[in-house]
Amino acid sequence: MPPRDFELDILEIRRRLEHEGWRLIKSRGGNHDVYKHPDKPQHIPISRGRGDLPLGTARSIARAAGWIC
């Protein structure tokens, strides 16, 4: 299996998003926080909590953030 260009750990994903300019725009209620980048049209929902995300979910976030194609 080739190496991944993204993390599965929720906290590491949040740190990377914030480091790259994504900002938390919604955090009230629900099970997810929503991040938005000022230069990109999409929003990225991230589940609250700790631990690892499923591979497919982490891959979807990585695609939306522009980490992978």
C-alpha positions in Angstrom: 0.0 0.0 0.0 1.5 3.4 -1.0 2.1 6.0 1.7 -0.8 8.5 2.4 -0.4 12.2 2.0 -3.0 12.8 4.8 -3.7 11.9 8.4 -6.5 9.8 9.9 -6.3 11.4 13.3 -9.0 14.0 13.8 -6.8 16.4 15.9 -4.0 16.2 13.3 -6.5 17.0 10.5 -7.8 20.0 12.4 -4.3 21.3 13.1 -3.3 21.0 9.4 -6.5 22.7 8.2 -6.0 25.6 10.6 -2.3 25.8 9.7 -3.3 26.1 6.0 -5.8 28.9 6.7 -9.1 27.0 7.2 -11.2 28.6 9.9 -13.9 27.1 12.1 -17.2 28.7 11.1 -19.8 26.5 12.8 -19.4 24.6 16.1 -22.8 25.0 17.8 -24.9 21.9 18.3 -24.6 18.8 16.1 -21.9 16.3 15.9 -19.6 18.1 13.5 -17.6 21.4 13.2 -17.5 23.1 9.8 -14.3 24.6 8.4 -14.2 27.2 5.6 -11.2 28.6 3.7 -11.4 32.2 2.5 -10.1 31.3 -1.0 -12.0 28.0 -1.6 -15.7 27.6 -2.2 -16.3 24.4 -0.2 -16.9 23.7 3.4 -15.4 20.8 5.3 -17.3 19.1 8.1 -15.2 17.4 10.7 -16.7 15.2 13.4 -16.1 16.1 16.9 -14.1 13.9 19.2 -10.7 12.2 19.1 -9.2 9.2 17.4 -9.0 8.2 13.8 -11.5 8.7 11.1 -12.3 5.9 8.7 -10.0 5.9 5.7 -12.7 7.0 3.2 -13.8 9.9 5.3 -10.2 11.1 5.8 -9.6 10.8 2.0 -12.7 12.8 1.3 -11.5 15.6 3.6 -8.1 15.5 2.1 -9.6 15.9 -1.4 -11.7 18.8 -0.3 -8.7 20.5 1.3 -6.6 20.0 -1.8 -4.1 17.6 -0.2 -4.7 14.9 -2.8 -6.4 14.7 -6.2 
